[in-house]
Amino acid sequence: MVRFRKAWLAGAWLCAAPWAHAAAPMPAQAEVIHWWTSGGESAAVKEVAAAYRSAGGAWVNSAIAGGDQSRAVTINRIIGGNPPTAAQFNTSKQFLDIIEEDMLNPVDDVARRDDWDRVLPQPIVDAIKYRGHYYAVPMNIHMQTWIWYSKAAFARAGIAREPQDVDELFAALDKLKAAGLVPLAHGGQAWQETILFSLMLSNLGGRDLYLRVMRDRDQAAIRSPAFRRVLVAYKRLQAYVDPASPGRNWNDATALVIAGRAGMQIMGDWAKGEFTAAGQRPGREFGCLPGLGPDSPYLIQGDVFVFPKTGKADALRAQKLIADVVERPAVQVAFNRLKGSIPVRTDADPSAFDDCARKGMAILRDRARPVGVAEVYLTPDQNGALQDVLTAYWNTPMPVERAQNSIASALRY
């Protein structure tokens, strides 16, 4: 794991209450670094900025395309002593190093006020809480392994009902292939192949095997016959993608489903925005499956804001106001409806959301189903090593035994 030198930054997160009602002589100016640059994402973050301004703040937008680039800029500025007021990260181990180097302010006061221990899904709590303290304010929840399908394509292929297990999934793919359609719309990129693998590990392997592999990195589980079956099923999906899939962007794969040229796509809930932009509606032109069967694990991640340490009183005031505004129910609804994600709180009102989002919100209330995506449990280095093996296995004649051994080695420590 990469280590960072400790920045010479003073100050602490003040525990004053309630911050939203404190008189402020000047607007609390906040520079916020994020990578929400696409159309839907930009519209979503504008809702947060507008709410912040309405609460008395001055929002300075620093949008940087690409998550890796955005995070690198944030970290370099923290180390260099010129931190932003707040910065976006994923709900993961991406910011663990800067927590350990004491470079972030905790947000325990808002966590206590809003009872995060009770109302947030446990995988989210585990990702943002470290040694008893909360270090990030969660914005949303994305689920990574939704199955999106074209109702017209299903009808053309004679598929009468949504698949309820892995066998039925492959049977549906066979029917789509026989009908002359692209059965599985896929973008041949490493992160997209990891999503296909995650679907198989969670739905074929089940919750126990998924957690033993991803969370515990249990060598016996990784070398087990059950995990070998997952790898075989994952590679089997390759027979259903079209020859043009390598290098394709995820939204271009979604477009194939929207057009009815492909039957289904396995992708996160951000894909829903593409259907919406095309004027399609869930339950009418397309369907959305959160898993194969009523007890399938629900793989969650999301976005958070973190707050770099600073000794400036006005920056601390701005950080507190951002934390307060982001967690307001109305802001959560406004942001997530445009982003395609769902509110992070399990007690959020589902009435303003579409059918797909309501399915996800209902699942979140069942504490047995949500589990973290790979990035929640693995360090960036471990996750990168796993992706390297999975994409090599997908794209080459690598024997399953070699893939299994390589994954065991990648997740040994």
PyMOL commands that set and color helices and strands:
alter all, ss='L'
color gray80, all
select helices_A, chain A and resi 19-21+39-54+67-79+96-100+108-113+116-119+122-128+151-157+166-178+190-214+219-222+225-240+250-258+269-277+313-326+329-339+350-352+355-364+374-377+380-395+400-410
alter helices_A, ss='H'
color red, helices_A
select strands_A, chain A and resi 28-34+57-63+86-90+129-130+133-134+137-138+142-143+146-150+182-185+262-267+286-289+298-301+303-306+370-372
alter strands_A, ss='S'
color yellow, strands_A
deselect
rebuild
show_as cartoon
